[in-house]
């Protein structure tokens, strides 16, 4: 189909599988030029070093300006790594397309029966949103969203939710910020680990439950006049995805006397019950992150989840070392975003967030 031109947006794959690139790209500097072109480098005349129909424009690579998506230090690092063994191994993926196709033939007879949020890039020429039009047949509970970027969405819009953080950053109870917040509203927040105990039908653990939260202004840090219902317990397990969800607190809100979620009852938390018991409706904002013990403890984490080092006081605390920037949902929260915390309702099924070519597993 690619060779016939029916899928012209995959034309670059024919070039990458042909061996032409390895023949032309061998030195460390040539590899760096190739990476620069793949990540959007253009010539002074505005000509691209790569397009999806043709592939890499080898004659333009030495003329490209530095891409705006990847800084020079990062580009140098990957050029050094690829220079050790060349790029042949990486490009073998494109030569294995036929075998990959055969291996996946049985998948058309199966369905993914958990909530899935599929996020695609509006301007992605290689994987345009139209390519997902038949996904509903195989994913019954599918939600589609788009971000206004090209193919390298996570580089173009690093302020999108989600990040990987050093454990030290979240050791202390964090502050909260909410863009465009309504200063007359009160909110409640939960922080959960949805896979704390996968052997249980209710594997979610509650790490923090704070009520009576207010924001003085847009992007201001939150404050609360009350102690948390469940005190903050620092996330500590690398690889787990931690989810923060913010709800609008109903007027005259009172904690039910039989509400069992307290400091000694963190396991088996059910987000669905919280919404029902407290009549909060769905979350209005949220974010998520995971821990990497090898991450530079002092590195900036301004990208992604924007859980960043800050001197701002946390909710009821004066020693916050981070701020969770909560991203507002346009309408109701996407089900998979909340579904990972609603494991009591979907048992051990794993909701997925699919981000174009990148996949974030809520595991």
N, C-alpha and C positions, 0 to 999 in steps of 0.2 A: 504493500500500500504506500510506503514511503517512496519507493523507487518510481511508482506510477504517478506520483504527485498528488494522490488523494489526501495524504497527510503531510502537506508541505512544511508544516511547523516542526517536523522531525527530520528535515533534510540534513541538519547538522550531524545527526547520528551516523549517517552514511559516511561522512568525512572522518569522524572520530574513529570509526571502525576500520577504515581503509588502510591504515598504516602511514598515511601521508603526514600526519602530525608528528609521529615519532621520527620519521626521516628528516623532517625540517627542524624539529625542536630537540636539541640535545644538550646544549650548554646551560649552565645555571642562569645566565642572563637571558637566554632565549625562553627558558621556563618561566622566569619572572615576567617577561613580556607577554607570554601566553596567558598567565593568570590575570594580569592587568587587563588584557582584552576580554577575557571571559567575564570579568567583574565590571564591565561597562566602560572601559577606557576608550576615549575617542581621539582622533587626530585634531590638530589645530583647526582644520577645515570642518570639523564636526562629523567626520566619517567614523563609523563604529568598527571596532576590531573583530566583531563577531555578530552574526545574525543567524536566526534559527533556520532559514531556508538554505543558506550556503554553508554556514559553519564559520571557521576561523579564517580571517583574511590575513594570510601570512605576510603579505607584502606591506601591510599597514602596521604590524606589531611594533617595529622599531620607532615608529613615528607617534605612538600613542602618548597622550598626557596621562598623568597619574589618575587612576580611578578615584572617584569621590566616596566609594563604598567601603574601601579597605585602606587602612593607613599604611604608610611605607614600611613600618616595623613589622606588621603582620604579613605583608606581602613578601618581605625579605625572609621571614621565618619559613613560610611554606615553600618558597623557592629553594631554600637550603635543604629542606627535607626531601623534596622531589628530586633534587640534584643527586642525592645519594644513589638512587636506583633507577632514575628516569621515570617517564610517564607511561611506559608500556603497560604495566600492571593495572593502572587505573583505567586505561582505555579498553582493556579486555572486557569490561562490563558491556560495552556496546557490541562487541563481537559475540557475546553470549546471548543476544536477544532471542534467537530462535529457540534455544534450550529453555530460556526463561518462559517463553510462550508455552512450550509443551508442558513444563512443570506446573503451570497455572491453569491448564485447560479445565480441570475439575472444579475450579472456583465458581464458575457460572451456575453451578447447581447448588450453591450454598448462599446463605444470607448472614449478615451481621446483625444480630438481634439485640443490640444495646444502643442507647442514644449516641449519635455521632454528630459532632459539629465539624463541618468541612469548610475551611477558610481558604479562599482562592484569591489570587491577585488580579484585579480588573485589567491591568495592562500587561499581563504575562503573555508574551507571544509564543513561548514554548508550550505552556500548559494553560490555555485560555479557559475561562469559566465554562464555556460551552462544552468542554470535554467531560463535564460531570453530569450531563443531562440525563444519562441512563442509570445513574447511581441509585435512584430511588427503588429500582427493581430489586437491588441486592441489599439495600440498607433501608428498611421500612421507616425507621425513626431517624430520618436525616434532616438536619438543619444546615442550610447554606448561608454563608456570609462572605462578603468580599472586602478587601482592603485596597485602597487606591494606590497601588504600587506596581512595579514591574516584577520580574521573576525573583530577584533577590530581596524579597519582602522584609525579611528579618533585619537586613542591613539598611534598607531604605527607611523603614519605620521602626527603629529599635525601641521606641517608647511604647510599643504594644505590650500587653500583659505577659508576664512570665519571665523568670530569670533563674540563674544558678548562682548560689551565694555561699560564702564561707560561713561555717557554723558560728564563728565569733560575732558576726554581724547581727544575728538574731538571738544572742544569748540573753539580752535584756528585753523587757517588754517594749515593743516598738511604738512609735507615734503613728498617727493616721492622718492622711490628707485626702481630700475629696474635691476635685475640680468642679466648679459650678454648683456647689452645694447650696441648699436652701437653709439659710441661717435660722429659720423659725422651726425647723423640724428637729426631732430627736430620733436617734438611731440606736440599733443594737448590732453587735458584731460577734461573729464566731470565727475561730480559727481551728481547722480540723485536719487530721491526718486520715485520709479515707482508706488507707491500706495498712493500718496499724496491726490488724489481726485477721489475716485473710482466711484463717481456719474457722472463723466465726461467721454466722449469717449476718451479724451486725459488726463489721470489722472497723468501723470508723471510731477514732478517738477524738475527744474534744480537748483542745489545748488552751482555749481561751474563750470566755463568754463575758462580754462587757455590755452593759445597758446604759441608757441615759446619756448617749454620746451627742455632743453638739459641735458644730463648726462655726467659728466666729465669722468667717468670710470664705469666699472661694479660694481653694488651695491652702487654707489655713489648717493648722494642726488641730486635731480634735481635743476635746476636754470632756470630763465627766465628773459629776459631784459625788458619785457613789463608787463603792468598791466593786470589783468585778464579781459576777455570780460564780464564775469559775476562774481562779487566778491564772495568770499566764504561765504556761509550762513551755520552756524553750524547745523548739524542734531540734532533733538530734540525730536522726537516722538518714545517712546519705542515700540518695536515690529515691526516697519517698517524696511525693509531691504534696505540699501543704497548701491548703486553700482557705482564703479569707473571704467571707461573705458579709455584706452589710445590708441590713433590713431597715425599713422605715418603722419606727416604734409607734404603736398605736397610742392615741390619747388616753390619759388616765391609766397608764400601763402598770400592772401589778404582777409580780411573779406568783404563779399559782402555788398554793401551799403544798400540794402534792407533787410539785415538779422535782424529779429525782436527780437532775443534773447538778451536782455540786462538786466540791474539790475531791471527794472520795469516789465519785461516780463519773469517770471520764470515758470508760470503755463502752462500746455498744451504743454510741450516740446516734440518734436518728434525726436528721435535719428535717424530714417531712413532718415529724411530730412537733418539732419546734414551731414550724409555720402554722400548724393547726392549733396548737395550744395557745399560742400568743397572738393568733390572727394577724400576722404580719404581712401576708401576701408573699410574693416572690422577692428575692434579693434585688436591690436597686444598684448595687455595685459590688465589685470583687477583684481579686487578684490571686495569683498562685506563684509558688517558687519551689525549688528543690535545693538540697545542700550538696556541696562538693568540698570535702575536707582538704583537697589539694589546691583549692583556689587561694590566691594571694589574699591574706587576711586584710590587707590595707588597700586592695584594689578598688577602684571606682566601680560601683554597680549602678550607674545612672541609666544604663540601658535596660530593656526588658521590664521586669516587675517594678523597677525603681524603688526597691527596698534599699535605701541608700543611707550611708553614715550621715548623721545629722546631730546638731546640738539642740534641736527642738525638744521640749519636754513631751513625754508620752502621755497617754490618757492616765491621769492620776499618778504619774511617775516623773521623777526629775533626772533619771539616769539613762534615758533612751539612747541607744546607739544606732538606731535605724528608723526609717519611716516607711510604712506601707502606703504607696499611692494607689488608691482604689479607683478602678476604671468603671464609669457609669455604664449601665446597660441601656440601650436606646428604648427598649420596651421591657418585656420580661427577660430575665436572665436566660441565655441559651441553656437548654436542658442538660447537655453534657457537662457544662461548667458546674452546675449544681448537682447533676446526677452522680458525680464522683463522690459527693458527700452524702448522697441519699442511698447508700448501699443497702440499707434495710429494705428498701423497696425493690431494688434490682438484684438483691442477693450478691453473689460474688462476681457477677458480670462486670466487665471493665469498660466503662464509657470511654470513648476516644475523642481527642481533639486532633483533627488532621489539618495541618497547615501546609498546603500546597505540597512541595517536595519534602518538607520537614514534618515529622510526626512526633507529637508530644503525647506520650502514653501516661495516663493517670494511673500509675502503678506504685 
